[in-house]
Amino acid sequence: MGTANTAGPGITWLYWVLLTIGCWGVYGVFLHSGAMGMADPVNGRIKAFLFVGVAYFLVAVLAPAAILIAKGASWTFPAKGLWWSLIAGIVGAIGALGVLLAF
């Protein structure tokens, strides 16, 4: 008779869920504030979105690259994973642009 696996996933995932809820919860407010802070009623929203792109570069490109380097990960990216991930990023960015333009 085997022993039961008592080392379950725990609730660490819940902290990440709460972080996501908190960040997404303030995203629209911060983005709207940034657009209004551009003092450009015609192009302020697009200027704000430009800085969202800069932030994505810092958080979604530089940070994971540093983590992969620190972990000594391989830099092999199979085409299937690469393209699906790229498509996910594109639809996420389009969704963010849609939120911005809705303001």
Secondary structure, 3 states (H helix, E strand, C coil): CCCCCCCCCCCHHHHHHHHHHHHHHHHHHHHHHHHHHCCCCCCHHHHHHHHHHHHHHHHHHHHHHHHHHHHCCCCCCCHHHHHHHHHHHHHHHHHHHHHHHHC
